[in-house]
């Protein structure tokens, strides 16, 4: 199967469609084949996005990106602080 990048809204829709097929009595293998998803991906997405609405999933992705950006800024600030501390001690 070809690797795909899906937006959070697409993932939520995919999960809803899959759950509907499963509740209709279709076997998991058939559902996964129809949705073109591997079982490991299905389980991961279900764990991460299960029960979410489209807008909630989108907001989650936005918060993850913001969190990553803030962590990078903090790391840079800590590095600058360490450099200044070493320069004051004369260990350069």
C-alpha positions in Angstrom: 0.0 0.0 0.0 1.2 3.5 -0.8 1.8 5.8 2.2 -0.6 8.6 2.5 -0.8 11.8 4.5 -4.2 12.4 5.8 -5.6 15.6 7.4 -7.3 15.2 10.8 -10.7 15.7 9.3 -10.0 12.9 6.8 -8.9 10.6 9.6 -12.0 11.1 11.6 -14.2 10.5 8.6 -12.2 7.3 7.8 -12.7 6.1 11.3 -16.4 6.8 11.3 -16.8 5.0 8.0 -14.8 2.0 9.3 -16.8 1.8 12.5 -20.0 1.9 10.5 -18.8 -1.0 8.3 -17.7 -3.0 11.4 -21.0 -2.5 13.1 -22.8 -3.7 9.9 -21.1 -7.0 10.5 -18.3 -6.8 8.0 -15.0 -8.5 9.0 -12.1 -6.3 10.0 -9.9 -7.5 7.1 -12.5 -6.6 4.6 -13.1 -3.2 6.1 -9.3 -2.4 6.2 -9.0 -3.5 2.6 -11.9 -1.2 1.5 -10.4 1.7 3.4 -6.9 0.9 2.1 -5.4 1.0 5.6 -3.1 -1.5 7.4 -4.2 -3.0 10.6 -1.5 -1.3 12.6 -2.4 2.1 11.2 -6.1 1.4 11.9 -5.3 0.6 15.6 -3.0 3.6 16.0 -5.5 6.0 14.4 -8.3 4.6 16.5 -6.3 5.0 19.7 -5.3 8.6 18.8 -8.5 9.9 17.2 -11.2 7.6 18.5 -14.3 9.4 19.5 -13.1 12.8 18.3 -15.0 15.1 16.0 -13.4 16.7 13.0 -12.8 20.1 14.6 -11.3 18.5 17.7 -8.8 16.5 15.7 -7.8 19.6 13.7 -7.3 21.5 17.0 -5.2 18.6 18.4 -2.8 18.8 15.4 -2.5 22.6 15.8 -1.7 22.2 19.4 0.9 19.5 18.7 2.6 21.8 16.2 2.6 24.8 18.6 3.9 22.6 21.4 6.8 21.4 19.1 7.6 25.0 18.2 7.6 26.1 21.8 9.9 23.2 22.8 12.4 24.3 20.1 12.3 27.9 21.4 12.9 26.7 24.9 15.9 24.6 23.8 17.4 27.5 22.0 17.0 29.7 25.0 18.6 27.1 27.3 21.5 26.8 24.9 22.0 30.6 24.8 21.9 30.7 28.6 24.5 28.0 28.8 26.8 29.8 26.3 26.5 33.1 28.2 27.2 31.3 31.5 30.4 29.7 30.1 31.5 33.0 28.6 31.2 34.7 32.0 33.2 32.0 33.6 35.9 32.3 31.0 35.8 28.7 29.9 35.8 29.3 26.1 
